[in-house]
Amino acid sequence: MAFPESPPQPDPKKLWSKPREGYTLEKWEIYPAPASVVPILMLIPEGTSSESPRPAVFCFPGSSGTREYLANEPCSTPSAQGRSPR
């Protein structure tokens, strides 16, 4: 396929970071395509560093629920606040 060249996109941006028991919860914005932004949550295990890398969990919004639902966090969108985490 001959897709048109995409202009360079901004680097991902960390919006905030909150400590939790055993991990750190971070909210990021990523820019996968022009005029597109996707907010995600990332769960980073305690003790993770460049010297001690560990797998992180990325929570993307999707058809199975909100990113907060996947991270077991209170929902930040009014339309889904009645839902409770598993």
C-alpha positions in Angstrom: 0.0 0.0 0.0 1.2 3.5 -0.7 0.3 5.4 2.5 1.1 9.1 2.5 4.0 10.3 4.7 2.9 11.3 8.2 4.4 14.4 9.7 6.4 13.8 12.9 4.3 13.3 16.0 4.9 14.8 19.5 6.7 12.6 22.0 4.5 10.9 24.6 3.8 13.2 27.5 3.6 12.1 31.2 0.7 14.0 32.8 1.1 12.7 36.4 2.4 10.0 38.6 0.9 8.6 41.9 2.4 6.0 44.2 0.4 2.9 44.9 1.2 -0.2 47.1 3.7 -2.2 45.0 3.7 0.0 41.9 3.4 3.5 40.6 0.4 4.6 38.5 1.2 7.1 35.7 -1.1 8.8 33.2 0.3 9.5 29.8 -0.8 10.9 26.5 0.4 9.3 23.3 0.1 10.6 19.8 -0.3 7.7 17.3 -1.4 9.7 14.3 -1.8 13.3 13.2 -4.6 15.1 15.2 -4.9 12.1 17.4 -4.2 11.8 21.2 -4.8 8.6 23.3 -4.7 8.8 27.1 -3.3 5.7 28.8 -2.5 4.6 32.3 0.8 2.8 33.0 1.4 0.6 36.1 5.1 0.4 36.9 6.3 -2.2 39.4 8.1 -0.9 42.5 11.9 -1.1 42.2 11.9 -0.6 38.4 14.8 1.4 37.1 17.2 1.4 34.1 19.5 -0.9 36.2 16.6 -3.1 37.2 14.1 -3.2 34.3 10.7 -4.9 34.8 7.6 -5.3 32.7 5.0 -2.6 33.0 1.2 -2.8 32.4 -0.3 -0.4 29.8 -4.1 0.3 30.2 -5.6 1.5 26.9 -9.3 2.5 26.7 -11.3 0.1 24.5 -14.4 -1.9 24.0 -13.9 -4.0 27.2 -13.9 -1.0 29.5 -12.1 2.2 30.5 -8.4 2.4 31.3 -9.3 3.1 34.9 -11.4 -0.1 35.0 -8.4 -2.1 33.8 -6.1 -0.5 36.4 -8.6 -1.0 39.2 -8.9 2.8 39.7 -11.9 5.1 40.2 -13.3 6.2 36.8 -12.5 9.7 35.7 -15.3 10.1 33.1 -18.8 11.0 34.2 -20.5 8.6 31.8 -18.8 5.6 33.3 -18.6 6.5 37.0 -21.4 4.1 37.9 -19.1 1.2 37.0 -17.0 -0.3 39.6 -13.6 -2.1 39.2 -13.5 -5.8 39.2 
